[in-house]
């Protein structure tokens, strides 16, 4: 591997060393896949085959009070899935 003199900034030094390692790995054919122009042209547009659920969810609009929506969103990513799961549990527990 090519060696560089240590950089005075430790973070930059670590970056340079990692970059040199990745270049060496690419030269050896490790961890790197190079797409040829033919590969790029052969790609299909859209989602990969098999990545769409058999029964996809349906988009809808629902109105929440601002404080309720803020608290739901405050739970982080996946809040809509958690609301969906909670509604499913409620519907199973109650006859509608």
C-alpha positions in Angstrom: 0.0 0.0 0.0 1.2 3.5 -0.7 2.2 5.4 2.4 1.6 9.1 3.0 3.3 11.1 5.7 1.0 11.5 8.7 -1.4 14.4 8.4 -1.3 16.8 11.4 -5.1 16.5 11.7 -5.9 13.0 13.1 -9.3 12.9 11.4 -7.8 13.8 8.0 -5.0 11.3 8.5 -7.6 8.5 9.2 -9.5 9.6 6.1 -6.4 9.5 3.9 -5.4 6.1 5.2 -9.0 4.7 4.6 -9.0 6.1 1.1 -5.7 4.5 0.3 -7.0 1.1 1.7 -10.1 1.4 -0.5 -8.0 2.1 -3.6 -5.9 -1.0 -2.9 -9.0 -3.1 -2.3 -10.4 -1.9 -5.6 -7.2 -2.8 -7.4 -7.4 -6.3 -6.0 -11.1 -6.5 -6.9 -12.3 -6.6 -3.4 -15.4 -4.8 -2.2 -15.8 -2.9 -5.5 -18.0 -3.6 -8.4 -17.6 -1.5 -11.4 -20.7 -1.1 -13.7 -19.9 -1.1 -17.3 -21.9 1.0 -19.8 -23.6 -2.2 -20.9 -24.7 -3.0 -17.3 -26.1 0.5 -16.9 -28.1 0.3 -20.2 -29.4 -3.1 -19.3 -30.9 -1.9 -16.0 -34.6 -1.6 -15.8 -36.4 1.4 -14.5 -38.5 1.2 -11.4 -38.4 -1.0 -8.4 -36.5 -4.3 -8.4 -38.6 -7.4 -9.2 -40.2 -8.9 -6.1 -39.9 -5.7 -4.1 -43.6 -4.8 -4.2 -45.9 -6.4 -1.6 -48.8 -8.6 -2.7 -51.2 -6.4 -0.8 -49.7 -2.9 -0.7 -51.0 -0.3 1.7 -53.4 2.3 0.5 -52.7 6.0 0.8 -55.4 8.1 2.5 -55.9 11.4 4.3 -56.8 11.5 8.0 -57.1 14.5 10.2 -55.5 14.6 13.6 -55.5 17.4 16.2 -52.2 19.2 16.0 -51.1 18.1 19.5 -51.9 14.4 18.7 -50.0 14.5 15.4 -47.0 16.2 17.1 -46.8 13.5 19.7 -47.1 10.7 17.1 -44.3 12.2 15.0 -42.2 12.7 18.1 -41.9 8.9 18.4 -39.6 9.0 15.4 -39.4 7.1 12.2 -42.1 4.5 11.6 -44.8 6.4 13.4 -47.3 5.8 10.6 -46.7 2.0 10.8 -47.2 2.1 14.6 -50.5 4.0 14.1 -51.5 1.4 11.6 -50.6 -1.5 14.0 -52.5 0.2 16.8 -55.6 0.6 14.7 -55.4 -3.0 13.6 -55.2 -4.2 17.2 -58.2 -1.9 18.2 -60.3 -3.3 15.3 -59.5 -6.9 16.3 -60.5 -6.1 19.9 -63.8 -4.3 19.0 -66.5 -5.5 16.7 -67.2 -2.8 14.2 
